Amino acid sequence: MYVPEGSKFVGSTIQGTNLREQDINVLTLYRGSKTIPNPRADRVLEPNDKLLCFGKMNSMREMVPAKTRRRRSPKVTELPSNLPATTKPEDTED
């Protein structure tokens, strides 16, 4: 979960976000180039923090504003049919 500038979580402690009450556990806090595993409940969140969470997917989805939600649809391309055959190392003779 990303904590953007202006988020209601900025300035709140992890405990103050009430994520645990929604069955969401914060496993890791990423702050800039710092990684804080198993952050304390009294850790104050700052703008641009990223939280690695574990919990109910529906609860986490509800926290993302609808206008920023997007379905990921990867671009699938066809492989060329004229690729040369490769040999595996065990198939070669010594």
Secondary structure as UniProt FT lines:
FT   STRAND          2..3
FT   TURN            5..6
FT   TURN            8..11
FT   HELIX           15..17
FT   TURN            18..19
FT   HELIX           20..22
FT   STRAND          24..31
FT   TURN            32..33
FT   STRAND          34..37
FT   TURN            41..42
FT   TURN            47..48
FT   STRAND          49..55
FT   HELIX           57..62
FT   HELIX           66..68
FT   TURN            81..82
FT   HELIX           89..91
//
